[in-house]
């Protein structure tokens, strides 16, 4: 039995900055509304044909591999979390294997939206714990901008999401007092349609013909979000799953050195911070610059926190996520 540790981190965001004022030129919104409700000041959008979910993931992965000190041939397995794959199939995991020139190792795609990175870390951790793999590349990457309804109709959703990618190399840790201490995953599918992209879909209750002609009135190809319902559930589930992780390791809230919440909404993170009585130094937020990048938000935030020297050896680092599904989860790490 082994532990796994985060051996290397990297992130990539497109250069193209889209401010709240930029959005107000194409839809009925404004900087004050967006900042007051979400804390977001700007986000990145890809330049079409320059970047994709995979290409951004590959750029983030190259940095993570280099920082981990392993060679790319030492990567044993790929896990790619996204809700915005380049292709309907195959998923982006195999494209990373190709584009990074990795050996013909296994590649797994994770479809857990905002909880995707936490789920992916949990899967990687199990493989490393059992000794099956030594080094696993875990990527979270999203292109939202090309799939959002950038009209007044979509303003409640489109202002929130941004593009970007983050990656981590998880490696075997022989010291069982360190590394990933535990992971905790949950789902509640009864709320699946509260945050959903219904089309293209092959079946189910809302069958939409995948080859359907573009109908301007058909909004099933755009994400739907019941914002207030999502908000209320998020604050409850974030709290529960952080407590669950702490309890499993006999830790107190005061033991948290750094909480990296999924960057869903600054108001959600602030609510959690207040509830847990954590200081500004104990909670990392960068949603102001990048918006909500779904599966990429935790690895981007974790990388920035680490780059800024906010995570030190021996720190208790907590990752927590909530999102579409609903799904939620936490990861407790002794750095
Ligand atoms: N700009 C300006 N006005 C907007 C707007 C925008 N981008 N989007 C919605 N509005 C309007 C609405 O039309 C509504 O107008 P009305 O009162 O005239 O009907 C008003 O603002 C309030 O809308 P509402 O949806 O009730 O706002 P809210 O306070 O719930 O904030 C969210 C909306 C989306 C910011 C908020 O619900 C939220 O953050 N939810 C959680 C989202 C989240 O975290 N998602 C990711 C989960 S992983």
Boltz pocket constraint, residues with backbone or C-beta under 6 A from the ligand:
constraints:
  - pocket:
      binder: B
      contacts: [[A, 28], [A, 29], [A, 30], [A, 33], [A, 34], [A, 37], [A, 38], [A, 114], [A, 155], [A, 156], [A, 157], [A, 159], [A, 225], [A, 226], [A, 227], [A, 228], [A, 229], [A, 230], [A, 231], [A, 234], [A, 264], [A, 265], [A, 268], [A, 292], [A, 322], [A, 323], [A, 324]]
      max_distance: 6.0
